[in-house]
């Protein structure tokens, strides 16, 4: 029959079956998730010997592994008591890398710990795990350095663990995160339409929005260090989004349609407010343009602007600096003007201060 489905209470003429073969089970169970150690990492640190399958070398070439559980190739494995795996001697003059794996052998019908021998080489590479559906499927727990001339072996952990399951909330992801274990991804679905759909992560350093979904968020930027701006005649447009944990992309367009020229007070640099506070530990640099088609205030029609966040100071706004109009030797000066009919554009990516550094 062309159509087969399983498992059902009993076989039927429509292709449903009540029993499955090992191969069918592996195909089905592989949809539930990838290979991993059945242990959720929820602590900020772990002492030696606490984690499953902890390994220690005994008797020179024997590796003892502590109890643990794992999901490998669609089958469940449990080691209920400490057991040992032997690493073959290496009398050659070249080092070797072996692996210790949990091997699902469908012909044998069991999962077992196995040492897989690599090839001696001047630049040894550990053997890749076998992943053959219906035959042999392996998950690596350890890579073992096997020095030349039977030197002392050294196992290093290479296994992977399960994460706390990702969860979604209709709103208030920040508040729900207070009760989620470390390592949890949360998705705010914004079902009340009052915010933005986004992904957040509860990690060792605390809660952080990892990325926004959908359209960029809007905000209204403001000009800093410039007084006397009219209530109308200047348009302020800003867009931003988190593109990675603690990383913001933003773009700003401010247009002077008032018919008046403006300059900053006390020779200070013109500034623009940011959507979220920037991290000032190292300082950050962004770029922009002054688009000035009428050459207003004796400035070029298109002028580079450099936006600067000074080191050592978290910043709610950026200062703007432009090339000295008399000589390149003078470098950048405080940018002070906003001519009539001109527009200021600034965009870029910067590190925010989500962790209050």
VOFI-543576 format. One record per residue (C-alpha): residue number from 0; residue in three letters; x, y, z. Coordinates in steps of 0.1 Angstrom, whole numbers, padded with zeros to 4 digits, m for minus. Example, Ala and Ser with C-alpha at 12.3 -4.5 7.8 and 13.67 -1.06 7.14 Angstrom:
REM VOFI-543576
+-----+-----+-------+-------+-------+
|   k |   r |     u |     v |     w |
+-----+-----+-------+-------+-------+
|   0 | ala |  0123 | m0045 |  0078 |
|   1 | ser |  0137 | m0011 |  0071 |
+-----+-----+-------+-------+-------+
This chain:
REM VOFI-543576
+-----+-----+-------+-------+-------+
|   k |   r |     u |     v |     w |
+-----+-----+-------+-------+-------+
|   0 | unk |  0000 |  0000 |  0000 |
|   1 | unk |  0013 |  0035 | m0009 |
|   2 | unk | m0001 |  0051 |  0023 |
|   3 | unk |  0012 |  0040 |  0057 |
|   4 | unk |  0006 |  0056 |  0091 |
|   5 | unk |  0012 |  0046 |  0127 |
|   6 | unk |  0008 |  0038 |  0155 |
|   7 | unk | m0030 |  0031 |  0159 |
|   8 | unk | m0049 |  0008 |  0181 |
|   9 | unk | m0052 | m0017 |  0153 |
|  10 | unk | m0042 | m0022 |  0117 |
|  11 | unk | m0068 | m0012 |  0091 |
|  12 | unk | m0074 | m0012 |  0054 |
|  13 | unk | m0066 |  0025 |  0051 |
|  14 | unk | m0029 |  0019 |  0058 |
|  15 | unk | m0029 |  0024 |  0095 |
|  16 | unk | m0008 |  0000 |  0115 |
|  17 | unk | m0007 | m0009 |  0152 |
|  18 | unk |  0030 | m0020 |  0154 |
|  19 | unk |  0061 | m0002 |  0142 |
|  20 | unk |  0096 | m0015 |  0133 |
|  21 | unk |  0128 | m0002 |  0148 |
|  22 | unk |  0134 |  0018 |  0116 |
|  23 | unk |  0099 |  0033 |  0116 |
|  24 | unk |  0102 |  0041 |  0153 |
|  25 | unk |  0135 |  0059 |  0146 |
|  26 | unk |  0121 |  0079 |  0118 |
|  27 | unk |  0091 |  0089 |  0140 |
|  28 | unk |  0111 |  0096 |  0171 |
|  29 | unk |  0136 |  0117 |  0152 |
|  30 | unk |  0109 |  0143 |  0148 |
|  31 | unk |  0107 |  0148 |  0185 |
|  32 | unk |  0142 |  0164 |  0189 |
|  33 | unk |  0179 |  0159 |  0183 |
|  34 | unk |  0205 |  0139 |  0202 |
|  35 | unk |  0212 |  0152 |  0237 |
|  36 | unk |  0220 |  0144 |  0273 |
|  37 | unk |  0188 |  0142 |  0293 |
|  38 | unk |  0198 |  0170 |  0317 |
|  39 | unk |  0187 |  0206 |  0317 |
|  40 | unk |  0215 |  0232 |  0323 |
|  41 | unk |  0198 |  0258 |  0346 |
|  42 | unk |  0227 |  0268 |  0369 |
|  43 | unk |  0253 |  0295 |  0363 |
|  44 | unk |  0281 |  0270 |  0371 |
|  45 | unk |  0287 |  0233 |  0379 |
|  46 | unk |  0313 |  0217 |  0401 |
|  47 | unk |  0334 |  0188 |  0387 |
|  48 | unk |  0316 |  0154 |  0390 |
|  49 | unk |  0281 |  0169 |  0392 |
|  50 | unk |  0270 |  0166 |  0356 |
|  51 | unk |  0259 |  0133 |  0340 |
|  52 | unk |  0285 |  0110 |  0324 |
|  53 | unk |  0313 |  0127 |  0343 |
|  54 | unk |  0346 |  0111 |  0332 |
|  55 | unk |  0378 |  0103 |  0351 |
|  56 | unk |  0409 |  0084 |  0340 |
|  57 | unk |  0418 |  0053 |  0360 |
|  58 | unk |  0445 |  0028 |  0355 |
|  59 | unk |  0462 |  0048 |  0329 |
|  60 | unk |  0441 |  0040 |  0298 |
|  61 | unk |  0406 |  0034 |  0312 |
|  62 | unk |  0379 |  0061 |  0314 |
|  63 | unk |  0352 |  0057 |  0340 |
|  64 | unk |  0319 |  0074 |  0333 |
|  65 | unk |  0293 |  0082 |  0360 |
|  66 | unk |  0256 |  0075 |  0355 |
|  67 | unk |  0235 |  0095 |  0331 |
|  68 | unk |  0207 |  0095 |  0305 |
|  69 | unk |  0205 |  0105 |  0269 |
|  70 | unk |  0184 |  0105 |  0238 |
|  71 | unk |  0203 |  0092 |  0208 |
|  72 | unk |  0190 |  0085 |  0172 |
|  73 | unk |  0154 |  0084 |  0184 |
|  74 | unk |  0161 |  0060 |  0213 |
|  75 | unk |  0165 |  0065 |  0250 |
|  76 | unk |  0196 |  0054 |  0269 |
|  77 | unk |  0202 |  0051 |  0306 |
|  78 | unk |  0235 |  0043 |  0325 |
|  79 | unk |  0224 |  0033 |  0360 |
|  80 | unk |  0259 |  0027 |  0375 |
|  81 | unk |  0294 |  0039 |  0368 |
|  82 | unk |  0311 |  0019 |  0340 |
|  83 | unk |  0344 |  0020 |  0322 |
|  84 | unk |  0356 |  0023 |  0286 |
|  85 | unk |  0391 |  0014 |  0275 |
|  86 | unk |  0412 |  0035 |  0252 |
|  87 | unk |  0436 |  0016 |  0229 |
|  88 | unk |  0473 |  0021 |  0234 |
|  89 | unk |  0492 |  0044 |  0210 |
|  90 | unk |  0528 |  0033 |  0207 |
|  91 | unk |  0533 |  0053 |  0175 |
|  92 | unk |  0552 |  0086 |  0173 |
|  93 | unk |  0521 |  0106 |  0164 |
|  94 | unk |  0492 |  0117 |  0185 |
|  95 | unk |  0457 |  0104 |  0181 |
|  96 | unk |  0422 |  0117 |  0189 |
|  97 | unk |  0395 |  0092 |  0199 |
|  98 | unk |  0359 |  0097 |  0209 |
|  99 | unk |  0336 |  0081 |  0235 |
| 100 | unk |  0301 |  0078 |  0221 |
| 101 | unk |  0267 |  0065 |  0229 |
| 102 | unk |  0260 |  0042 |  0200 |
| 103 | unk |  0225 |  0031 |  0189 |
| 104 | unk |  0230 | m0002 |  0170 |
| 105 | unk |  0197 | m0011 |  0154 |
| 106 | unk |  0210 | m0045 |  0143 |
| 107 | unk |  0220 | m0054 |  0178 |
| 108 | unk |  0190 | m0037 |  0192 |
| 109 | unk |  0206 | m0017 |  0220 |
| 110 | unk |  0225 |  0015 |  0230 |
| 111 | unk |  0259 |  0013 |  0245 |
| 112 | unk |  0290 |  0033 |  0254 |
| 113 | unk |  0318 |  0027 |  0229 |
| 114 | unk |  0353 |  0041 |  0223 |
| 115 | unk |  0359 |  0050 |  0187 |
| 116 | unk |  0396 |  0050 |  0176 |
| 117 | unk |  0410 |  0079 |  0155 |
| 118 | unk |  0440 |  0078 |  0132 |
| 119 | unk |  0475 |  0089 |  0145 |
| 120 | unk |  0486 |  0120 |  0127 |
| 121 | unk |  0508 |  0151 |  0130 |
| 122 | unk |  0475 |  0170 |  0132 |
| 123 | unk |  0450 |  0145 |  0146 |
| 124 | unk |  0413 |  0149 |  0140 |
| 125 | unk |  0387 |  0130 |  0160 |
| 126 | unk |  0364 |  0107 |  0140 |
| 127 | unk |  0330 |  0120 |  0131 |
| 128 | unk |  0300 |  0102 |  0146 |
| 129 | unk |  0281 |  0077 |  0125 |
| 130 | unk |  0246 |  0087 |  0117 |
| 131 | unk |  0231 |  0060 |  0095 |
| 132 | unk |  0193 |  0056 |  0100 |
| 133 | unk |  0183 |  0019 |  0105 |
| 134 | unk |  0219 |  0009 |  0112 |
| 135 | unk |  0243 |  0027 |  0136 |
| 136 | unk |  0238 |  0062 |  0151 |
| 137 | unk |  0262 |  0078 |  0175 |
| 138 | unk |  0263 |  0108 |  0198 |
| 139 | unk |  0297 |  0120 |  0210 |
| 140 | unk |  0302 |  0125 |  0247 |
| 141 | unk |  0340 |  0130 |  0249 |
| 142 | unk |  0369 |  0137 |  0227 |
| 143 | unk |  0400 |  0119 |  0240 |
| 144 | unk |  0435 |  0131 |  0234 |
| 145 | unk |  0458 |  0101 |  0230 |
| 146 | unk |  0494 |  0113 |  0229 |
| 147 | unk |  0522 |  0096 |  0210 |
| 148 | unk |  0543 |  0069 |  0227 |
| 149 | unk |  0515 |  0060 |  0251 |
| 150 | unk |  0514 |  0093 |  0268 |
| 151 | unk |  0487 |  0100 |  0294 |
| 152 | unk |  0452 |  0103 |  0279 |
| 153 | unk |  0429 |  0132 |  0285 |
| 154 | unk |  0391 |  0132 |  0279 |
| 155 | unk |  0373 |  0165 |  0271 |
| 156 | unk |  0336 |  0169 |  0272 |
| 157 | unk |  0318 |  0173 |  0238 |
| 158 | unk |  0283 |  0162 |  0246 |
| 159 | unk |  0252 |  0185 |  0243 |
| 160 | unk |  0224 |  0190 |  0268 |
| 161 | unk |  0187 |  0198 |  0265 |
| 162 | unk |  0175 |  0234 |  0271 |
| 163 | unk |  0145 |  0244 |  0290 |
| 164 | unk |  0117 |  0245 |  0265 |
| 165 | unk |  0110 |  0277 |  0247 |
| 166 | unk |  0077 |  0292 |  0258 |
| 167 | unk |  0053 |  0320 |  0246 |
| 168 | unk |  0033 |  0345 |  0265 |
| 169 | unk |  0004 |  0367 |  0253 |
| 170 | unk |  0021 |  0398 |  0269 |
| 171 | unk |  0044 |  0407 |  0299 |
| 172 | unk |  0073 |  0385 |  0289 |
| 173 | unk |  0096 |  0405 |  0312 |
| 174 | unk |  0075 |  0396 |  0342 |
| 175 | unk |  0070 |  0360 |  0333 |
| 176 | unk |  0108 |  0357 |  0329 |
| 177 | unk |  0112 |  0361 |  0367 |
| 178 | unk |  0098 |  0326 |  0371 |
| 179 | unk |  0116 |  0309 |  0342 |
| 180 | unk |  0148 |  0289 |  0346 |
| 181 | unk |  0181 |  0301 |  0333 |
| 182 | unk |  0184 |  0291 |  0296 |
| 183 | unk |  0148 |  0298 |  0287 |
| 184 | unk |  0137 |  0316 |  0255 |
| 185 | unk |  0104 |  0334 |  0258 |
| 186 | unk |  0083 |  0348 |  0229 |
| 187 | unk |  0061 |  0378 |  0236 |
| 188 | unk |  0032 |  0374 |  0211 |
| 189 | unk |  0018 |  0409 |  0219 |
| 190 | unk | m0018 |  0396 |  0217 |
| 191 | unk | m0031 |  0429 |  0232 |
| 192 | unk | m0014 |  0449 |  0204 |
| 193 | unk |  0003 |  0473 |  0228 |
| 194 | unk |  0039 |  0465 |  0221 |
| 195 | unk |  0061 |  0445 |  0197 |
| 196 | unk |  0065 |  0408 |  0191 |
| 197 | unk |  0099 |  0398 |  0203 |
| 198 | unk |  0121 |  0370 |  0216 |
| 199 | unk |  0138 |  0373 |  0250 |
| 200 | unk |  0164 |  0351 |  0268 |
| 201 | unk |  0169 |  0344 |  0305 |
| 202 | unk |  0207 |  0338 |  0309 |
| 203 | unk |  0235 |  0340 |  0333 |
| 204 | unk |  0237 |  0377 |  0330 |
| 205 | unk |  0200 |  0382 |  0334 |
| 206 | unk |  0170 |  0389 |  0312 |
| 207 | unk |  0176 |  0404 |  0278 |
| 208 | unk |  0155 |  0410 |  0246 |
| 209 | unk |  0174 |  0390 |  0219 |
| 210 | unk |  0155 |  0403 |  0189 |
| 211 | unk |  0124 |  0421 |  0177 |
| 212 | unk |  0101 |  0405 |  0152 |
| 213 | unk |  0079 |  0422 |  0125 |
| 214 | unk |  0081 |  0459 |  0117 |
| 215 | unk |  0107 |  0482 |  0133 |
| 216 | unk |  0096 |  0501 |  0164 |
| 217 | unk |  0092 |  0538 |  0160 |
| 218 | unk |  0103 |  0566 |  0183 |
| 219 | unk |  0105 |  0603 |  0182 |
| 220 | unk |  0142 |  0615 |  0184 |
| 221 | unk |  0150 |  0649 |  0198 |
| 222 | unk |  0177 |  0674 |  0191 |
| 223 | unk |  0200 |  0681 |  0221 |
| 224 | unk |  0219 |  0714 |  0229 |
| 225 | unk |  0198 |  0734 |  0205 |
| 226 | unk |  0173 |  0759 |  0219 |
| 227 | unk |  0145 |  0779 |  0202 |
| 228 | unk |  0133 |  0751 |  0181 |
| 229 | unk |  0097 |  0757 |  0169 |
| 230 | unk |  0068 |  0734 |  0178 |
| 231 | unk |  0061 |  0729 |  0141 |
| 232 | unk |  0081 |  0730 |  0110 |
| 233 | unk |  0106 |  0703 |  0120 |
| 234 | unk |  0098 |  0666 |  0114 |
| 235 | unk |  0113 |  0639 |  0136 |
| 236 | unk |  0113 |  0603 |  0124 |
| 237 | unk |  0131 |  0574 |  0142 |
| 238 | unk |  0130 |  0536 |  0138 |
| 239 | unk |  0148 |  0510 |  0158 |
| 240 | unk |  0148 |  0473 |  0168 |
| 241 | unk |  0169 |  0448 |  0188 |
| 242 | unk |  0187 |  0427 |  0163 |
| 243 | unk |  0206 |  0406 |  0188 |
| 244 | unk |  0210 |  0405 |  0226 |
| 245 | unk |  0219 |  0440 |  0238 |
| 246 | unk |  0224 |  0452 |  0202 |
| 247 | unk |  0202 |  0479 |  0186 |
| 248 | unk |  0199 |  0490 |  0150 |
| 249 | unk |  0184 |  0525 |  0146 |
| 250 | unk |  0179 |  0551 |  0120 |
| 251 | unk |  0169 |  0588 |  0123 |
| 252 | unk |  0157 |  0614 |  0099 |
| 253 | unk |  0152 |  0650 |  0111 |
| 254 | unk |  0141 |  0676 |  0085 |
| 255 | unk |  0141 |  0713 |  0090 |
| 256 | unk |  0111 |  0726 |  0071 |
| 257 | unk |  0106 |  0757 |  0092 |
| 258 | unk |  0124 |  0781 |  0069 |
| 259 | unk |  0148 |  0792 |  0097 |
| 260 | unk |  0184 |  0784 |  0105 |
| 261 | unk |  0194 |  0771 |  0139 |
| 262 | unk |  0227 |  0767 |  0158 |
| 263 | unk |  0237 |  0751 |  0191 |
| 264 | unk |  0243 |  0772 |  0222 |
| 265 | unk |  0277 |  0777 |  0238 |
| 266 | unk |  0296 |  0761 |  0209 |
| 267 | unk |  0285 |  0726 |  0220 |
| 268 | unk |  0280 |  0697 |  0196 |
| 269 | unk |  0245 |  0690 |  0183 |
| 270 | unk |  0231 |  0658 |  0198 |
| 271 | unk |  0203 |  0634 |  0190 |
| 272 | unk |  0185 |  0612 |  0215 |
| 273 | unk |  0188 |  0574 |  0211 |
| 274 | unk |  0159 |  0549 |  0214 |
| 275 | unk |  0176 |  0531 |  0243 |
| 276 | unk |  0206 |  0540 |  0264 |
| 277 | unk |  0239 |  0531 |  0248 |
| 278 | unk |  0267 |  0513 |  0267 |
| 279 | unk |  0297 |  0536 |  0272 |
| 280 | unk |  0323 |  0512 |  0285 |
| 281 | unk |  0345 |  0515 |  0254 |
| 282 | unk |  0328 |  0543 |  0235 |
| 283 | unk |  0310 |  0538 |  0202 |
| 284 | unk |  0310 |  0555 |  0168 |
| 285 | unk |  0282 |  0558 |  0143 |
| 286 | unk |  0278 |  0578 |  0111 |
| 287 | unk |  0254 |  0601 |  0093 |
| 288 | unk |  0249 |  0629 |  0068 |
| 289 | unk |  0238 |  0665 |  0067 |
| 290 | unk |  0218 |  0669 |  0035 |
| 291 | unk |  0218 |  0707 |  0028 |
| 292 | unk |  0208 |  0713 | m0008 |
| 293 | unk |  0207 |  0751 | m0005 |
| 294 | unk |  0242 |  0754 |  0010 |
| 295 | unk |  0226 |  0770 |  0040 |
| 296 | unk |  0248 |  0786 |  0068 |
| 297 | unk |  0278 |  0783 |  0045 |
| 298 | unk |  0279 |  0745 |  0048 |
| 299 | unk |  0283 |  0719 |  0020 |
| 300 | unk |  0252 |  0704 |  0003 |
| 301 | unk |  0262 |  0670 |  0016 |
| 302 | unk |  0283 |  0666 |  0046 |
| 303 | unk |  0296 |  0637 |  0066 |
| 304 | unk |  0286 |  0635 |  0103 |
| 305 | unk |  0303 |  0613 |  0129 |
| 306 | unk |  0282 |  0604 |  0159 |
| 307 | unk |  0303 |  0597 |  0190 |
| 308 | unk |  0295 |  0580 |  0224 |
| 309 | unk |  0324 |  0589 |  0247 |
| 310 | unk |  0341 |  0561 |  0266 |
| 311 | unk |  0332 |  0556 |  0302 |
| 312 | unk |  0298 |  0572 |  0300 |
| 313 | unk |  0265 |  0555 |  0293 |
| 314 | unk |  0246 |  0577 |  0268 |
| 315 | unk |  0210 |  0586 |  0262 |
| 316 | unk |  0220 |  0606 |  0232 |
| 317 | unk |  0249 |  0609 |  0206 |
| 318 | unk |  0269 |  0640 |  0198 |
| 319 | unk |  0275 |  0650 |  0162 |
| 320 | unk |  0309 |  0660 |  0147 |
| 321 | unk |  0317 |  0672 |  0112 |
| 322 | unk |  0349 |  0679 |  0092 |
| 323 | unk |  0365 |  0713 |  0097 |
| 324 | unk |  0355 |  0734 |  0067 |
| 325 | unk |  0388 |  0752 |  0064 |
| 326 | unk |  0414 |  0725 |  0066 |
| 327 | unk |  0415 |  0688 |  0069 |
| 328 | unk |  0444 |  0692 |  0094 |
| 329 | unk |  0419 |  0703 |  0120 |
| 330 | unk |  0399 |  0670 |  0117 |
| 331 | unk |  0365 |  0670 |  0132 |
| 332 | unk |  0347 |  0699 |  0150 |
| 333 | unk |  0316 |  0701 |  0170 |
| 334 | unk |  0287 |  0701 |  0145 |
| 335 | unk |  0266 |  0731 |  0155 |
| 336 | unk |  0242 |  0740 |  0127 |
| 337 | unk |  0209 |  0729 |  0113 |
| 338 | unk |  0202 |  0751 |  0082 |
| 339 | unk |  0167 |  0758 |  0068 |
| 340 | unk |  0157 |  0732 |  0042 |
| 341 | unk |  0183 |  0707 |  0054 |
| 342 | unk |  0180 |  0672 |  0069 |
| 343 | unk |  0201 |  0652 |  0093 |
| 344 | unk |  0203 |  0614 |  0089 |
| 345 | unk |  0220 |  0590 |  0113 |
| 346 | unk |  0219 |  0552 |  0114 |
| 347 | unk |  0239 |  0523 |  0127 |
| 348 | unk |  0242 |  0495 |  0152 |
| 349 | unk |  0253 |  0500 |  0188 |
| 350 | unk |  0255 |  0481 |  0220 |
| 351 | unk |  0228 |  0491 |  0245 |
| 352 | unk |  0230 |  0490 |  0283 |
| 353 | unk |  0205 |  0462 |  0290 |
| 354 | unk |  0227 |  0448 |  0318 |
| 355 | unk |  0233 |  0481 |  0336 |
| 356 | unk |  0271 |  0480 |  0333 |
+-----+-----+-------+-------+-------+
